[in-house]
Amino acid sequence: LEGNLADMHYYFGIAILALVAVRLVLRLKNGAPPPPPETSGAIELAGRISHWLFYVLLVVVPVTGLLGYYYGDPYGEWHTYAKPVFIGLIALHVAASLYHQFWRKDGLLTRMLKPE
């Protein structure tokens, strides 16, 4: 069972890396949607930074996982240390989505679920 889980982890990492490559090409080709109206510069900057940090992690984590698998440490350690960073960024993303939906009521969450 443990070998099967390790294999799944390996292949999911490769699949994530491939999907992120496609997503990055689309993002660079089409750009990002504009921020909701009346968004402050600080919130817009925080959104841009957090989204690009997601992209960086979604590339670096699978790459360090592969390097760790084939070459060992320090790549495996870097791969492991990324987990709490990812969890924190996901929590921030969820909190920001809820802030936009329930505090600002600017429709951002709806736009995320049904892009135009």
Backbone torsions as a table, in degrees:
resi	resn	phi	psi	omega
1	LEU	NA	-42.4	-178.1
2	GLU	-62.8	-38.6	177.5
3	GLY	-63.9	-38.9	178.9
4	ASN	-65.6	-40.4	178.2
5	LEU	-65.3	-40.0	178.1
6	ALA	-64.5	-40.7	177.0
7	ASP	-63.0	-44.0	178.9
8	MET	-61.6	-42.6	178.7
9	HIS	-58.9	-45.7	-180.0
10	TYR	-59.4	-50.5	-176.7
11	TYR	-72.4	-33.1	174.4
12	PHE	-63.8	-39.6	177.4
13	GLY	-60.8	-43.0	178.1
14	ILE	-65.8	-42.0	179.2
15	ALA	-63.4	-42.0	178.3
16	ILE	-61.8	-43.6	179.3
17	LEU	-60.8	-41.9	178.9
18	ALA	-66.0	-44.5	-180.0
19	LEU	-65.5	-36.9	178.4
20	VAL	-67.0	-36.7	177.2
21	ALA	-60.7	-44.7	177.7
22	VAL	-62.7	-44.7	-178.8
23	ARG	-62.7	-41.4	179.5
24	LEU	-65.1	-40.3	177.4
25	VAL	-61.1	-45.5	178.6
26	LEU	-63.8	-40.8	-179.7
27	ARG	-64.9	-42.8	179.9
28	LEU	-70.7	-32.9	179.6
29	LYS	-74.2	-46.2	-173.1
30	ASN	-98.5	-14.8	-176.7
31	GLY	76.7	178.5	179.2
32	ALA	-96.3	150.9	174.9
33	PRO	-65.3	153.1	-179.9
34	PRO	-66.4	153.8	177.1
35	PRO	-67.9	160.5	176.6
36	PRO	-59.3	155.3	178.3
37	PRO	-57.5	149.9	176.6
38	GLU	61.2	31.4	175.8
39	THR	-86.4	130.5	-179.4
40	SER	-69.4	157.4	179.0
41	GLY	-60.8	-36.1	-179.4
42	ALA	-67.3	-42.6	179.3
43	ILE	-67.6	-40.8	178.5
44	GLU	-62.1	-43.2	178.2
45	LEU	-64.3	-43.1	178.6
46	ALA	-61.0	-40.4	177.7
47	GLY	-64.0	-45.7	179.0
48	ARG	-61.5	-44.8	-179.6
49	ILE	-63.7	-45.8	-177.8
50	SER	-66.0	-37.5	178.7
51	HIS	-67.2	-42.6	178.9
52	TRP	-69.5	-31.3	174.8
53	LEU	-64.9	-38.1	173.8
54	PHE	-58.0	-48.3	-179.8
55	TYR	-60.5	-43.6	178.9
56	VAL	-59.4	-48.3	-179.7
57	LEU	-64.2	-38.8	-178.8
58	LEU	-68.9	-15.1	172.8
59	VAL	-97.3	-48.7	-174.0
60	VAL	-66.5	-39.7	-176.3
61	VAL	-64.8	-49.3	176.8
62	PRO	-64.3	-36.8	179.6
63	VAL	-65.1	-45.1	178.3
64	THR	-67.8	-30.8	174.7
65	GLY	-63.5	-45.6	177.3
66	LEU	-64.3	-44.6	178.5
67	LEU	-62.9	-38.7	177.1
68	GLY	-65.4	-37.8	179.2
69	TYR	-63.8	-43.1	-175.8
70	TYR	-89.0	-31.6	-173.5
71	TYR	-119.8	-8.2	178.4
72	GLY	80.1	-152.6	-177.5
73	ASP	-71.8	151.5	9.9
74	PRO	-86.2	-4.7	-174.7
75	TYR	-62.4	-41.0	178.4
76	GLY	-62.0	-37.7	177.3
77	GLU	-65.6	-44.1	179.4
78	TRP	-61.1	-40.3	178.4
79	HIS	-60.2	-43.3	-179.5
80	THR	-67.6	-41.1	-178.3
81	TYR	-67.8	-20.3	-179.4
82	ALA	-71.7	-21.5	-176.8
83	LYS	-57.2	-52.5	179.4
84	PRO	-65.9	-29.1	177.2
85	VAL	-65.9	-44.8	177.3
86	PHE	-60.0	-46.3	-179.1
87	ILE	-60.9	-43.0	177.8
88	GLY	-63.3	-42.0	-180.0
89	LEU	-67.9	-38.1	176.3
90	ILE	-63.6	-44.1	178.4
91	ALA	-61.3	-42.7	177.2
92	LEU	-61.5	-42.5	-179.6
93	HIS	-63.2	-44.2	178.2
94	VAL	-63.5	-46.1	180.0
95	ALA	-60.9	-42.4	179.5
96	ALA	-65.1	-39.5	178.4
97	SER	-63.2	-43.7	178.9
98	LEU	-67.3	-37.4	176.4
99	TYR	-59.5	-47.2	-179.9
100	HIS	-64.4	-39.9	-176.3
101	GLN	-71.7	-47.3	-169.9
102	PHE	-102.5	-24.2	-180.0
103	TRP	-96.8	-54.2	-178.3
104	ARG	-82.7	-26.9	-179.4
105	LYS	51.3	47.3	-176.9
106	ASP	-102.0	6.9	175.2
107	GLY	77.5	10.8	-176.8
108	LEU	-64.7	-41.6	-179.7
109	LEU	-63.2	-41.6	177.5
110	THR	-62.7	-40.7	179.2
111	ARG	-65.4	-33.7	177.3
112	MET	-67.3	-38.0	-177.1
113	LEU	-79.8	-29.9	178.8
114	LYS	-132.5	83.0	-179.1
115	PRO	-65.9	152.1	-179.1
116	GLU	-82.9	NA	NA
